[in-house]
């Protein structure tokens, strides 16, 4: 038996609780864990995948970017599909599709096949993530129960990344990098099989038209922008080439076109009243910049561990764990402090602290020690993340009407993913240009290639530090939210 979705707070209170809701939480949590794991588990496997498939240093970022672009660009549409088509149905299709895409990636014989599989994962992830969150919202309507359910969901979002780092190392070292993708198949099979009897269907009613033109234009604009940044980093093109500038310009024009479409649409994918609120708008810009600076730069840490320091995949995963530990510890602190200081001081401090951690990482060398040069940077970045993202997720919902809450929440995730995609492409371009310039101006030697790599990593970390500092400046200039204005039932996302 299925229970209908509650369409108002009063209806939610009147509807009887689903007796299978805690079992449903276990299924949804398993799906969330799979999606979170996929983000970090692939990073650890990437050096091995790059070698086996013959992927160039410039193109390897597409393994990360293809997923983030598809996921972030389609997340808002995925939320609408889940609401209108049915959240359980969308959840099951998202899980099954994610597993199929993972199988394609795990069996890929070329870089292009792997990029396509990762993009397909992003498409189905854009269905799965909002459906999961909506199912929890519908199943848990009582305040304390909802807090517990979202606490489990949030803990997986924060701690799952750490599990992914270690599991990715184990699978890459003792099995094969392909199992970092193939492992999703049995997980998805279990989740789909359990979801059929345990998860109740729900959907929104009334006018259920989709903004397909908006989804197509914004996705095309993001792809063009990232492709332009990628070409700018290739030696054959560069930042002044007509190809690079043409794609970047096309991306900007398409994104401007998306804004025009949303202004005129009766059923916009993104109602512009959500981001045009000054404090919320500043928060979304900060989220975009944070995703660009952090996800873009930290990818290079994996390469530094495995290529320069010679760490095994397992050791690389374990070496990254202090960042996750710092995030979780600081997030708990930020949650308590937010009611005392308000969100703005924490967000500004978070951007600056994370940026300082990135600046510390920029001081790495070929022979520097982990304890003196990497560990302090990871701890500072983790502390900054916890301070930034806890209040950010709450400010994003300030003043949002009930019918816009889903789109506002999805926009936070979308900006982080899109920021990560754009940042990865942009910083990869800076990295490639930096390595090329370093090699051109020096006499070849056996050590020179590693020195060039490290110089490129340092450049990426410096740019990441600057982008995070810019996020703090945006918050300082635009966010004007008192602690009394924060939503009392906001869902806290960490990263």
C-alpha positions as CSV (number, residue, x, y, z in Angstrom):
1,X,0.0,0.0,0.0
2,X,1.3,3.5,-0.9
3,X,0.7,6.7,1.0
4,X,0.1,9.9,-0.9
5,X,2.5,12.7,-0.7
6,X,1.6,15.4,1.8
7,X,0.9,18.7,0.0
8,X,0.9,20.9,3.0
9,X,2.1,20.9,6.7
10,X,-1.5,20.3,7.8
11,X,-1.9,17.4,5.5
12,X,1.5,16.0,6.6
13,X,0.3,16.1,10.2
14,X,-2.9,14.4,9.3
15,X,-1.4,11.6,7.3
16,X,-0.6,8.4,9.2
17,X,3.2,7.6,9.4
18,X,4.4,4.9,7.0
19,X,5.0,1.8,9.1
20,X,7.9,0.8,6.8
21,X,9.6,4.2,6.9
22,X,12.7,3.1,8.9
23,X,13.3,0.2,6.5
24,X,12.8,2.7,3.7
25,X,15.5,4.9,5.4
26,X,17.9,2.0,5.3
27,X,17.3,1.6,1.5
28,X,17.6,5.3,0.8
29,X,20.8,5.5,2.9
30,X,22.3,2.7,0.9
31,X,21.6,4.5,-2.3
32,X,23.0,7.8,-0.9
33,X,26.2,5.9,0.2
34,X,26.6,4.6,-3.3
35,X,26.4,8.1,-4.8
36,X,28.7,9.6,-2.2
37,X,31.3,6.8,-2.5
38,X,31.4,7.3,-6.3
39,X,32.7,10.8,-5.9
40,X,35.9,9.9,-4.0
41,X,36.4,6.2,-5.0
42,X,37.0,7.3,-8.7
43,X,39.6,9.9,-7.7
44,X,41.7,7.2,-6.1
45,X,41.4,4.9,-9.2
46,X,42.0,7.7,-11.7
47,X,45.9,7.4,-12.0
48,X,45.6,3.6,-12.8
49,X,42.7,4.2,-15.2
50,X,44.7,7.0,-16.9
51,X,47.6,4.7,-17.5
52,X,45.6,1.7,-18.8
53,X,43.4,3.7,-21.1
54,X,46.0,6.1,-22.4
55,X,44.3,9.2,-21.2
56,X,46.3,12.4,-21.4
57,X,46.9,14.7,-18.5
58,X,44.7,17.4,-20.0
59,X,41.8,15.0,-20.7
60,X,41.8,13.1,-17.5
61,X,39.8,15.8,-15.8
62,X,36.8,14.7,-17.9
63,X,36.5,11.5,-15.7
64,X,35.4,13.9,-12.9
65,X,34.0,16.7,-15.0
66,X,31.6,14.6,-17.1
67,X,29.9,13.3,-14.0
68,X,29.7,16.6,-12.2
69,X,28.4,18.5,-15.3
70,X,25.6,16.0,-16.0
71,X,24.7,15.7,-12.3
72,X,24.7,19.5,-11.6
73,X,23.2,20.5,-14.9
74,X,20.2,18.1,-14.6
75,X,19.7,18.1,-10.9
76,X,16.9,20.7,-10.9
77,X,15.1,18.8,-13.7
78,X,15.6,15.6,-11.9
79,X,13.8,17.0,-8.9
80,X,10.9,18.0,-11.0
81,X,10.7,14.6,-12.6
82,X,10.7,12.9,-9.2
83,X,7.9,15.1,-8.0
84,X,5.7,14.7,-11.0
85,X,6.5,11.2,-12.3
86,X,6.7,9.6,-8.8
87,X,9.5,9.6,-6.3
88,X,9.7,5.9,-5.8
89,X,9.6,5.2,-9.5
90,X,12.3,7.8,-10.2
91,X,14.4,6.4,-7.3
92,X,14.3,2.9,-8.8
93,X,15.0,4.1,-12.3
94,X,17.9,6.2,-11.0
95,X,19.4,3.3,-9.1
96,X,19.1,0.9,-12.1
97,X,20.5,3.4,-14.5
98,X,23.3,4.3,-12.2
99,X,24.3,0.6,-12.1
100,X,24.1,0.2,-15.9
101,X,26.3,3.3,-16.3
102,X,28.7,1.9,-13.8
103,X,29.0,-1.3,-15.7
104,X,29.7,0.6,-18.9
105,X,32.4,2.5,-17.2
106,X,33.9,-0.5,-15.5
107,X,34.2,-2.3,-18.9
108,X,35.4,0.8,-20.8
109,X,38.2,0.2,-23.3
110,X,39.0,3.9,-24.0
111,X,38.9,7.3,-22.4
112,X,35.9,8.4,-24.4
113,X,33.9,5.3,-23.2
114,X,34.8,6.1,-19.6
115,X,33.8,9.8,-20.0
116,X,30.5,8.8,-21.5
117,X,29.8,6.3,-18.7
118,X,30.6,8.9,-16.1
119,X,28.2,11.4,-17.8
120,X,25.5,8.7,-17.8
121,X,26.1,8.2,-14.1
122,X,25.6,11.9,-13.6
123,X,22.3,11.8,-15.5
124,X,20.9,9.0,-13.4
125,X,22.4,10.5,-10.2
126,X,20.4,13.7,-11.0
127,X,17.3,11.5,-10.8
128,X,18.4,9.5,-7.8
129,X,19.6,12.3,-5.4
130,X,16.4,14.5,-5.3
131,X,14.2,11.5,-5.3
132,X,16.0,10.1,-2.2
133,X,15.7,13.4,-0.4
134,X,12.0,13.8,-1.3
135,X,11.2,10.3,-0.2
136,X,12.7,11.0,3.2
137,X,10.7,14.3,3.5
138,X,7.4,12.5,2.7
139,X,8.1,9.5,4.9
140,X,9.2,11.4,8.0
141,X,6.8,14.2,8.9
142,X,7.2,14.2,12.7
143,X,9.9,16.7,13.9
144,X,12.1,14.4,16.0
145,X,11.8,11.5,13.6
146,X,12.7,13.7,10.6
147,X,15.7,15.0,12.5
148,X,17.0,11.5,13.1
149,X,16.4,10.5,9.5
150,X,18.2,13.5,8.1
151,X,20.9,13.0,10.6
152,X,21.6,9.6,9.2
153,X,21.4,11.0,5.6
154,X,23.8,13.8,6.5
155,X,26.2,11.5,8.3
156,X,26.5,9.3,5.2
157,X,27.0,12.4,3.1
158,X,29.9,13.5,5.3
159,X,31.4,10.2,6.2
160,X,30.8,8.3,3.0
161,X,33.5,10.3,1.3
162,X,36.1,8.9,3.7
163,X,34.9,5.4,3.1
164,X,35.2,5.9,-0.6
165,X,38.8,7.0,-0.3
166,X,39.8,3.8,1.6
167,X,37.5,1.5,-0.4
168,X,38.9,2.9,-3.6
169,X,42.4,2.3,-2.4
170,X,41.6,-1.3,-1.5
171,X,39.8,-2.2,-4.7
172,X,42.5,-0.5,-6.9
173,X,45.4,-2.1,-5.1
174,X,44.0,-5.6,-4.6
175,X,41.5,-6.0,-7.4
176,X,41.5,-3.5,-10.3
177,X,40.5,0.1,-10.8
178,X,37.5,-1.1,-12.7
179,X,36.0,-2.5,-9.6
180,X,35.7,1.1,-8.2
181,X,32.8,1.4,-10.7
182,X,31.6,-2.2,-10.9
183,X,31.1,-2.3,-7.1
184,X,28.0,-0.2,-7.7
185,X,26.2,-3.0,-9.5
186,X,25.6,-5.3,-6.5
187,X,24.8,-2.3,-4.2
188,X,22.2,-1.0,-6.7
189,X,20.7,-4.5,-7.1
190,X,20.2,-4.8,-3.3
191,X,18.7,-1.3,-3.1
192,X,16.3,-1.8,-6.0
193,X,15.2,-5.2,-4.8
194,X,14.5,-3.8,-1.3
195,X,12.9,-0.6,-2.5
196,X,10.1,-2.3,-4.4
197,X,8.3,-3.7,-1.2
198,X,9.6,-1.2,1.4
199,X,9.4,2.3,-0.2
200,X,6.0,3.9,-0.7
201,X,5.2,5.9,-3.8
202,X,4.3,9.6,-3.7
203,X,4.1,12.4,-6.2
204,X,3.0,16.0,-6.6
205,X,-0.4,16.7,-8.1
206,X,-1.8,19.5,-10.2
207,X,0.1,21.2,-13.1
208,X,3.1,19.0,-13.8
209,X,4.7,20.5,-16.9
210,X,8.5,20.5,-17.4
211,X,10.8,23.2,-18.4
212,X,12.7,21.1,-21.0
213,X,14.1,24.1,-23.0
214,X,15.6,25.5,-19.8
215,X,17.2,22.2,-19.0
216,X,18.7,21.8,-22.5
217,X,20.1,25.3,-22.7
218,X,21.7,25.4,-19.2
219,X,23.3,22.0,-19.8
220,X,24.6,23.0,-23.2
221,X,26.0,26.2,-21.8
222,X,27.8,24.5,-19.0
223,X,29.3,21.9,-21.4
224,X,30.5,24.6,-23.8
225,X,32.1,26.6,-20.9
226,X,33.9,23.6,-19.5
227,X,35.0,22.4,-23.0
228,X,36.4,25.9,-23.7
229,X,38.4,25.9,-20.5
230,X,39.7,22.4,-21.3
231,X,40.9,23.5,-24.8
232,X,42.6,26.5,-23.3
233,X,44.8,24.2,-21.3
234,X,46.0,22.2,-24.3
235,X,49.3,23.3,-25.9
236,X,47.8,23.1,-29.4
237,X,45.1,25.7,-28.5
238,X,45.9,27.9,-25.5
239,X,43.8,30.7,-24.0
240,X,44.0,33.0,-27.1
241,X,42.8,30.4,-29.7
242,X,39.5,31.0,-31.5
243,X,38.3,27.5,-30.4
244,X,38.9,28.1,-26.7
245,X,37.4,31.6,-26.7
246,X,34.6,30.5,-29.0
247,X,33.4,27.8,-26.7
248,X,33.7,30.0,-23.6
249,X,31.7,32.7,-25.3
250,X,29.1,30.2,-26.5
251,X,28.8,29.0,-22.9
252,X,28.3,32.5,-21.6
253,X,25.7,33.2,-24.3
254,X,23.8,30.0,-23.6
255,X,23.7,30.6,-19.8
256,X,22.4,34.1,-20.5
257,X,19.8,32.6,-22.7
258,X,18.8,30.2,-19.8
259,X,18.1,33.3,-17.7
260,X,15.8,34.7,-20.4
261,X,14.0,31.4,-20.7
262,X,13.4,31.2,-17.0
263,X,12.1,34.8,-16.9
264,X,9.5,34.0,-19.5
265,X,8.6,30.5,-18.6
266,X,5.3,29.8,-16.7
267,X,6.9,26.7,-15.3
268,X,10.6,27.6,-14.9
269,X,13.2,25.0,-14.0
270,X,14.7,27.6,-11.6
271,X,12.3,30.4,-10.5
272,X,14.5,33.4,-10.6
273,X,13.0,34.7,-7.3
274,X,15.1,32.1,-5.6
275,X,18.7,33.3,-6.6
276,X,17.8,37.0,-7.0
277,X,17.3,37.4,-3.2
278,X,20.6,39.1,-2.2
279,X,21.6,36.8,0.7
280,X,20.5,33.6,-1.1
281,X,22.2,34.8,-4.3
282,X,25.4,35.5,-2.5
283,X,25.2,32.0,-0.9
284,X,24.7,30.3,-4.3
285,X,27.7,32.2,-5.7
286,X,29.8,31.2,-2.7
287,X,28.7,27.6,-3.1
288,X,29.7,27.7,-6.8
289,X,33.1,29.2,-5.9
290,X,33.7,26.7,-3.1
291,X,32.9,23.8,-5.4
292,X,35.3,25.2,-8.0
293,X,38.2,25.8,-5.6
294,X,37.9,22.7,-3.5
295,X,36.9,20.0,-6.0
296,X,39.1,21.4,-8.7
297,X,42.3,21.6,-6.6
298,X,41.9,18.5,-4.4
299,X,41.9,16.2,-7.5
300,X,45.6,17.1,-7.9
301,X,46.3,15.8,-4.4
302,X,45.6,12.3,-5.5
303,X,48.1,12.7,-8.4
304,X,50.7,14.1,-6.0
305,X,50.3,11.2,-3.6
306,X,50.5,8.4,-6.2
307,X,52.7,9.9,-9.0
308,X,55.2,12.0,-7.1
309,X,55.3,10.5,-3.6
310,X,54.7,6.9,-4.9
311,X,51.9,6.1,-2.5
312,X,49.9,3.0,-3.1
313,X,46.1,3.6,-3.7
314,X,45.3,2.5,-0.1
315,X,47.9,4.8,1.4
316,X,46.6,7.6,-0.7
317,X,43.1,7.1,0.6
318,X,44.2,6.9,4.2
319,X,46.4,10.0,3.7
320,X,43.3,12.0,2.7
321,X,41.2,11.0,5.7
322,X,42.2,13.9,8.0
323,X,40.3,16.2,5.8
324,X,37.1,14.3,6.3
325,X,37.7,14.0,10.0
326,X,38.2,17.8,10.3
327,X,35.0,18.4,8.3
328,X,32.9,16.2,10.6
329,X,34.4,17.7,13.8
330,X,34.0,21.3,12.7
331,X,30.5,20.8,11.3
332,X,29.3,19.8,14.8
333,X,30.9,22.9,16.2
334,X,29.4,25.1,13.5
335,X,25.9,23.7,14.1
336,X,26.1,24.8,17.7
337,X,27.7,28.2,17.0
338,X,25.3,29.2,14.3
339,X,22.6,30.0,16.8
340,X,25.0,32.3,18.7
341,X,26.9,34.1,16.0
342,X,24.6,33.8,13.0
343,X,25.7,32.3,9.7
344,X,27.8,35.1,8.2
345,X,30.9,35.1,10.5
346,X,31.1,31.3,10.2
347,X,30.9,31.3,6.4
348,X,33.5,34.1,6.0
349,X,35.8,32.3,8.4
350,X,35.2,29.0,6.6
351,X,36.2,30.4,3.2
352,X,39.3,32.0,4.6
353,X,40.4,29.0,6.6
354,X,39.9,26.6,3.7
355,X,41.8,29.0,1.4
356,X,44.7,29.1,3.9
357,X,44.8,25.3,3.9
358,X,45.0,25.3,0.1
359,X,47.8,27.9,0.3
360,X,49.6,25.5,2.7
361,X,49.3,22.7,0.1
362,X,50.8,25.0,-2.5
363,X,54.1,24.7,-0.7
364,X,54.6,21.0,-1.4
365,X,57.8,19.8,-3.1
366,X,59.1,16.6,-4.6
367,X,60.8,15.7,-1.3
368,X,58.6,17.4,1.3
369,X,57.1,15.4,4.2
370,X,53.4,14.6,4.5
371,X,53.4,15.6,8.2
372,X,54.8,19.1,7.6
373,X,53.3,20.1,4.3
374,X,50.2,18.1,3.5
375,X,48.6,17.2,6.9
376,X,48.3,20.9,8.1
377,X,46.7,21.9,4.8
378,X,44.2,19.0,4.9
379,X,43.1,19.9,8.4
380,X,42.7,23.5,7.6
381,X,40.7,22.8,4.5
382,X,38.4,20.4,6.4
383,X,37.9,22.9,9.2
384,X,37.0,25.5,6.6
385,X,34.6,23.2,4.8
386,X,32.7,22.5,8.1
387,X,32.5,26.2,8.9
388,X,31.3,27.2,5.4
389,X,28.8,24.5,4.3
390,X,26.8,24.1,7.5
391,X,25.5,27.7,7.6
392,X,25.5,27.9,3.8
393,X,22.9,25.1,3.5
394,X,20.7,27.0,5.9
395,X,21.0,30.5,4.4
396,X,20.1,29.0,1.0
397,X,16.6,28.4,2.4
398,X,16.1,31.8,4.1
399,X,12.8,33.3,3.1
400,X,12.0,30.6,0.6
401,X,8.3,29.7,0.2
402,X,7.3,26.1,0.8
403,X,6.7,25.4,-2.9
404,X,10.2,26.6,-3.8
405,X,12.0,24.7,-1.0
406,X,12.9,21.8,-3.2
407,X,14.3,23.9,-6.0
408,X,16.3,26.0,-3.5
409,X,17.8,22.9,-1.9
410,X,18.6,21.4,-5.2
411,X,20.3,24.6,-6.3
412,X,22.9,24.3,-3.5
413,X,23.9,20.8,-4.7
414,X,23.8,21.9,-8.3
415,X,26.1,24.9,-7.7
416,X,28.6,22.8,-5.9
417,X,28.6,20.2,-8.7
418,X,28.7,22.7,-11.5
419,X,31.4,24.7,-9.6
420,X,33.4,21.5,-9.3
421,X,33.1,20.8,-13.0
422,X,34.1,24.3,-14.0
423,X,36.8,24.5,-11.4
424,X,38.3,21.2,-12.4
425,X,38.5,22.2,-16.1
426,X,39.8,25.7,-15.2
427,X,42.5,24.5,-12.8
428,X,43.5,21.7,-15.1
429,X,44.1,24.3,-17.8
430,X,46.3,26.3,-15.4
431,X,48.1,23.1,-14.4
432,X,48.9,22.1,-18.0
433,X,50.1,25.6,-18.9
434,X,52.2,25.7,-15.8
435,X,53.9,22.4,-16.5
436,X,54.5,23.2,-20.1
437,X,56.1,26.6,-19.2
438,X,58.2,25.0,-16.5
439,X,59.6,22.4,-18.9
440,X,60.3,24.8,-21.7
441,X,62.5,27.1,-19.6
442,X,64.8,24.4,-18.0
443,X,67.4,21.9,-19.1
444,X,66.0,18.3,-19.2
445,X,67.0,16.0,-16.4
446,X,65.6,12.8,-14.7
447,X,64.1,14.8,-11.9
448,X,62.7,17.6,-14.1
449,X,59.4,15.9,-14.9
450,X,58.5,15.4,-11.3
451,X,59.5,18.9,-10.5
452,X,57.2,20.1,-13.3
453,X,54.3,18.1,-12.0
454,X,54.7,19.6,-8.5
455,X,55.0,23.1,-9.9
456,X,51.7,22.5,-11.7
457,X,50.0,21.1,-8.6
458,X,51.2,24.1,-6.6
459,X,49.8,26.4,-9.2
460,X,46.4,24.7,-9.0
461,X,46.4,24.9,-5.2
462,X,47.2,28.6,-5.3
463,X,44.3,29.2,-7.7
464,X,42.1,27.2,-5.4
465,X,43.1,29.3,-2.5
466,X,42.2,32.4,-4.4
467,X,38.8,31.1,-5.4
468,X,38.0,30.2,-1.8
469,X,39.1,33.6,-0.6
470,X,36.8,35.1,-3.2
471,X,33.9,33.0,-1.8
472,X,34.5,34.6,1.6
473,X,34.5,38.1,0.0
474,X,31.2,37.4,-1.7
475,X,29.6,36.3,1.6
476,X,31.0,39.4,3.3
477,X,29.5,41.6,0.7
478,X,26.1,40.0,0.0
479,X,24.9,37.9,2.8
480,X,22.7,39.8,5.3
481,X,21.0,37.1,7.5
482,X,20.5,37.3,11.2
483,X,20.5,34.2,13.3
484,X,16.8,34.7,14.0
485,X,16.0,34.4,10.3
486,X,17.4,30.9,9.8
487,X,14.9,28.2,9.0
488,X,14.3,26.0,12.0
489,X,13.8,22.8,10.0
490,X,16.5,23.3,7.4
491,X,18.4,20.2,6.2
492,X,22.1,20.5,6.9
493,X,24.4,19.3,4.1
494,X,28.2,19.0,4.6
495,X,29.9,19.2,1.3
